[in-house]
Amino acid sequence: MKKHVAVCAFVNQKGGVGKTTSSVTVAHLWAMEGRRVLIIDLDAQGNVADCLGLEKIGDLNRLLIGEVGTAAIRESGRDGLSVVLGDKTTARTRQILSGDPFGVYKLREVLEGLAGGFDAVVLDVAPGADILQLAALVACTAFVIPVSLEHLALVGVREALESVASLRKLDAFRGGFAGVLPTMLDRRIKGNLERLRMLAETFGRQVAPPIPTDATVGKAQASGKTLVEFDARCPALVGVELNGNGRRTGGYEVAARWLAGEVGL
Amino acid sequence: MSANPLVGLSADVAAVLGHEDRKQEQAEMPKWKRNQVRRDAKRLKVTVDFTGNEQLQERVYELADREHTGLSSMVMWLLWLGLERVLREGLTPKKRIARSLQHSYDVVIEGVGDAGR
């Protein structure tokens, strides 16, 4: 029987909502639990390399266009976590795939060829609706939409769901909607809680444990370390205490466990 | 009876929204009612005094640290386990006549000493 590989895409057409932080942190937490995880950067900005303190290299171009296959996958320097990095050559990859009538299926084909080597593949998808986002949605077995509660990123949720709906019409989408991941929650700001309530009313139990806003995230990125490496006790990872009773709520640790359940890991 | 809108959400989302609802509810109460709620909430809190029981304190702290959980959660959990055992086995074997006028008995934990002064 073919081994189940969870391919999880982090998608939102809006930028700055925490897609890269979420995908890198979740991938690292899954790897720390003993899974073999591959993270693929589908963004020309190559921010996954920044978050992991690695040099930006055009691995994605080599993986999808250069016909080198698994040779494009490199170790991240963390146990169980491999990477396919992106850089400005990703823009060229996008152009080539756009000109190919079957370009949208390319990533799925490549990942099917890699199956067995990994328990999970995490796709960090660039903002905006382009061929790489569609290719990610076609390739994934589940997608999650990170939504910043700081600003009006809810529009991005609707757009991502519309992309999926149009792919379903083409019978190209085989994945499931894992849920919405609320990020940058600041409980002192009323608008944040109103947006969280709106998400809860719309998506019910498909709203993941929220991630509190935390200055540590920016500092970790600037230092080229993951959140776990930079500060394993920071609120974005372990959540916040609501009642002073020692019980913490939200944070990437519980969100990663929640998501693992949703994607069947 | 109106349906609870927080049912069917993941536990963490329900906790954040429920906490906010309670805060909002309290903010809308008259002052006397708000004070009453605060007083009632205080009655639900117990301070654990480890003075004279350093060994017990050390072991509880160590356990909380090892299990990556808050001290209050750990104490609450141990209390629950202890409660179940006491309800099952009774407290008589652990009792010693107290010298205090206020209480008839102290509770003695082996290897640690008096816990129920």
Chai-1 contact restraints between the chains, C-beta under 6 A:
chainA,res_idxA,chainB,res_idxB,connection_type,confidence,min_distance_angstrom,max_distance_angstrom,comment,restraint_id
A,L193,B,E20,contact,1.0,0.0,6.0,A-B,restraint_1
A,R197,B,L17,contact,1.0,0.0,6.0,A-B,restraint_2
A,A200,B,L9,contact,1.0,0.0,6.0,A-B,restraint_3
A,A200,B,V13,contact,1.0,0.0,6.0,A-B,restraint_4
A,G204,B,G8,contact,1.0,0.0,6.0,A-B,restraint_5
A,R205,B,G8,contact,1.0,0.0,6.0,A-B,restraint_6
A,R205,B,L9,contact,1.0,0.0,6.0,A-B,restraint_7
A,R205,B,S10,contact,1.0,0.0,6.0,A-B,restraint_8
A,V207,B,V13,contact,1.0,0.0,6.0,A-B,restraint_9
A,P209,B,S10,contact,1.0,0.0,6.0,A-B,restraint_10
A,P209,B,D12,contact,1.0,0.0,6.0,A-B,restraint_11
A,L242,B,H19,contact,1.0,0.0,6.0,A-B,restraint_12
A,N245,B,S72,contact,1.0,0.0,6.0,A-B,restraint_13
A,G246,B,G70,contact,1.0,0.0,6.0,A-B,restraint_14
A,G246,B,S72,contact,1.0,0.0,6.0,A-B,restraint_15
A,G246,B,S73,contact,1.0,0.0,6.0,A-B,restraint_16
A,R247,B,S73,contact,1.0,0.0,6.0,A-B,restraint_17
A,T249,B,D12,contact,1.0,0.0,6.0,A-B,restraint_18
A,T249,B,A15,contact,1.0,0.0,6.0,A-B,restraint_19
A,G250,B,D12,contact,1.0,0.0,6.0,A-B,restraint_20
